Amino acid sequence: MAVDIKFSQSYFWLNSWILANIVQLGTQSFCDRFVDYKIDPCRRLYDQMVLAARCGVANIAEGTSRHSTSIETEMRLVDVARASIDEVQGDFFNFLLRRRSPIWTVGQPDREAIWKIELDPPEYSNSLLHDAALHILHQKRKYDPWIENASPDITANAMLILCVRLNRMLEKQLRSLLEQFRHKGGFTENMTVERLEARRRDSVESGAPACPVCGKPMLKRMQKKGKGQGRQFWGCCDYPKCNGIRKID
């Protein structure tokens, strides 16, 4: 089959989705503790940061669930997720600028410690949602010394690092999807292949004549232009590679 409909929640196994959940939880915790009425009297910053972090998770999930039917849509949504994480990163960056707080440089011990942390591969049972929640919380605990720190500067810097890491993951994911698209084509192309395969099978089963040029089964087609417009004829199933035709009496 050209189109294979698969399990739509395969994103539960993606490190990008797991890290995006950690970023969302970290952003929610940060906003609850540090984005107060003094710096955000209208609560717009709070809402925007929390919603942008949520969009990262939601678009990874929605995009990956469309993998079987539209790689193009998946790529667009993963790219939206990447843009949303960029937005969150910009808010943490601005928070540190506003406080005149230093942003960690490459080689800074805390930055390097966070950067080296690896996510464990998930091991799920048939209780998928239960196991996924435990796995995300377990992975988050690795970063908690920084993202749940009492210091807003440490927390903001740590969240910057996680946003950068997640963006790198999503960039790699987009490259992989593009490569798949190059080799497999998109949904429209694969649906066309699926339809032609079905027509070929129907032609063989219905006793359609063989192509006079290559011997393959022929399909009923309709002339779209010229004097014979609307007239049916037999055309080779391997068109446009083969132009063999037969008249239908």
C-alpha positions in Angstrom: 0.0 0.0 0.0 1.2 3.5 -0.8 -0.7 4.9 2.2 -0.3 3.2 5.6 -2.5 4.5 8.4 -0.6 4.0 11.7 -1.1 4.7 15.4 -1.6 8.4 15.7 0.0 8.9 19.1 3.5 7.8 18.2 4.7 11.1 19.4 4.7 9.7 23.0 8.1 8.1 22.0 9.6 11.3 20.6 12.3 12.9 22.8 11.2 16.3 21.3 7.7 15.8 22.6 9.0 14.7 26.1 11.4 17.7 26.3 8.6 20.0 25.1 6.4 18.8 28.0 9.3 19.5 30.4 9.7 23.0 28.9 5.9 23.5 29.3 6.0 22.4 33.0 9.1 24.5 33.6 7.5 27.6 32.0 4.3 27.2 34.0 6.3 26.9 37.3 8.5 29.9 36.4 5.4 32.1 35.6 3.6 31.0 38.8 6.7 31.9 40.9 8.3 34.9 39.2 6.0 36.6 36.7 4.1 38.7 39.2 1.9 41.8 39.0 4.9 44.1 39.4 6.4 43.1 36.1 3.2 41.9 34.4 0.2 43.9 35.7 -2.1 42.9 32.9 -1.0 39.2 33.0 -0.4 39.2 29.3 3.2 38.1 29.6 2.1 35.2 31.8 -0.5 34.1 29.3 1.7 34.4 26.3 4.6 32.4 27.9 2.3 29.6 29.1 0.4 29.5 25.8 3.6 29.5 23.7 5.0 26.6 25.7 1.7 24.7 25.3 1.8 25.3 21.5 5.2 23.6 21.3 3.8 20.4 22.8 0.4 20.6 21.0 1.9 21.1 17.5 4.5 18.3 17.9 1.6 16.0 18.9 -0.7 17.2 16.2 1.9 17.1 13.5 3.2 13.7 14.3 -0.4 12.3 14.5 -0.7 13.3 10.8 2.5 11.5 9.7 0.6 8.6 8.0 -1.6 10.9 5.9 0.4 14.1 5.3 4.1 14.6 5.9 3.7 18.1 4.5 1.2 19.0 7.3 3.5 17.3 9.9 6.4 19.5 8.7 4.4 22.7 8.9 3.2 21.9 12.5 6.6 20.9 13.7 7.9 24.2 12.3 5.1 26.0 14.2 6.2 24.2 17.3 9.8 25.3 16.7 8.6 28.9 16.3 6.6 28.7 19.6 9.6 27.5 21.5 11.6 30.4 20.0 9.0 32.7 21.4 9.3 31.2 24.9 13.1 31.4 24.6 12.8 35.1 23.7 10.7 35.8 26.8 13.2 34.2 29.1 16.0 36.1 27.4 14.1 39.4 27.9 13.4 38.5 31.5 17.2 38.3 32.2 17.9 41.4 30.2 15.3 43.3 32.2 17.0 42.3 35.4 20.5 43.0 34.1 21.3 39.4 34.9 24.2 37.6 33.1 23.3 34.9 30.6 25.4 31.8 31.0 28.3 31.4 28.5 29.6 28.2 26.9 31.7 26.5 29.5 29.7 27.8 32.5 29.4 24.8 34.9 25.6 24.9 35.2 25.1 25.3 31.5 27.4 22.4 30.7 25.7 20.2 33.3 22.3 20.8 31.8 23.5 20.4 28.3 25.0 16.9 29.0 21.8 15.5 30.6 20.3 12.8 28.3 16.7 11.7 28.3 16.0 8.0 29.0 14.2 6.0 26.3 10.6 5.5 27.3 9.3 2.1 28.3 5.5 2.0 28.1 3.0 -0.7 28.9 -0.6 -0.8 27.7 -1.3 2.0 30.2 0.2 4.5 27.8 -1.1 7.8 29.4 -0.2 6.7 32.9 3.3 5.6 31.9 4.0 8.6 29.8 3.1 11.0 32.6 5.4 9.1 35.0 8.2 9.1 32.4 7.9 12.9 31.7 8.0 13.7 35.5 10.9 11.4 36.0 12.9 13.1 33.2 12.0 16.5 34.5 13.5 15.7 37.9 16.9 15.6 36.2 16.5 19.3 35.5 14.7 20.3 38.7 17.8 21.5 40.6 17.9 24.3 38.0 14.3 24.9 36.6 12.7 24.6 40.1 15.5 26.7 41.7 14.5 29.5 44.1 16.6 31.9 42.0 14.8 33.4 39.0 18.1 34.0 37.3 19.2 30.4 37.5 15.7 29.2 36.4 15.5 31.5 33.5 19.0 30.6 32.3 18.2 26.9 32.6 15.0 27.3 30.6 17.0 29.1 27.9 19.2 26.0 27.6 16.3 23.7 27.4 14.6 25.8 24.7 17.8 25.8 22.6 18.1 22.0 23.0 14.5 21.5 22.0 14.9 23.7 19.0 17.9 21.6 17.9 15.8 18.5 18.2 13.0 20.0 16.1 15.4 21.1 13.5 16.8 17.5 13.2 13.2 16.2 13.1 12.4 18.5 10.2 15.4 17.4 8.3 14.4 13.8 8.7 10.8 14.5 7.6 12.1 16.3 4.5 14.2 13.3 3.6 11.2 11.0 4.0 9.2 13.4 1.8 11.8 13.2 -0.9 11.8 9.4 -1.0 8.1 8.7 -0.3 6.3 11.7 -1.6 3.4 13.5 0.0 -0.1 12.4 0.8 -1.6 13.5 -2.6 1.1 11.6 -4.6 0.6 8.5 -2.5 -3.1 8.6 -2.8 -2.7 8.8 -6.6 -0.5 5.7 -6.5 -3.0 3.9 -4.2 -5.9 4.7 -6.7 -3.9 3.5 -9.7 -2.9 0.3 -8.0 -6.6 -0.4 -7.2 -7.5 0.3 -10.8 -4.7 -2.0 -12.0 -6.0 -4.8 -9.8 -9.6 -4.2 -11.0 -8.4 -4.3 -14.6 -6.7 -7.7 -14.2 -9.7 -9.2 -12.4 -12.2 -7.9 -15.0 -10.2 -9.3 -17.9 -9.0 -6.1 -19.4 -6.9 -6.5 -22.6 -3.1 -6.4 -22.5 -1.2 -3.4 -23.8 0.0 -4.0 -27.4 3.3 -2.3 -26.6 4.4 -3.6 -23.2 1.9 -6.3 -22.4 0.7 -4.8 -19.1 -3.0 -4.6 -18.1 -4.9 -1.7 -19.6 -7.3 0.8 -18.0 -10.4 2.5 -19.3 -9.6 6.1 -19.9 -11.5 9.0 -21.4 -10.3 11.4 -24.1 -10.3 14.9 -22.7 -9.6 17.0 -25.8 -10.1 17.0 -29.5 -12.9 15.7 -31.8 -13.3 12.5 -29.7 -13.6 14.3 -26.4 -15.6 12.2 -23.9 -14.9 8.9 -25.8 -13.5 6.0 -23.8 -10.5 4.0 -24.8 -8.1 1.5 -23.3 -4.8 3.0 -22.1 -1.7 1.3 -20.7 -1.7 1.2 -16.9 2.0 2.2 -17.1 1.2 5.6 -18.7 3.1 8.0 -19.1 6.0 5.5 -19.4 4.1 3.6 -22.0 1.7 5.2 -24.5 0.0 2.0 -25.7 -3.7 2.3 -26.5 -6.6 0.2 -27.8 -10.0 1.4 -29.1 -13.2 0.4 -27.4 -15.8 -0.7 -29.9 
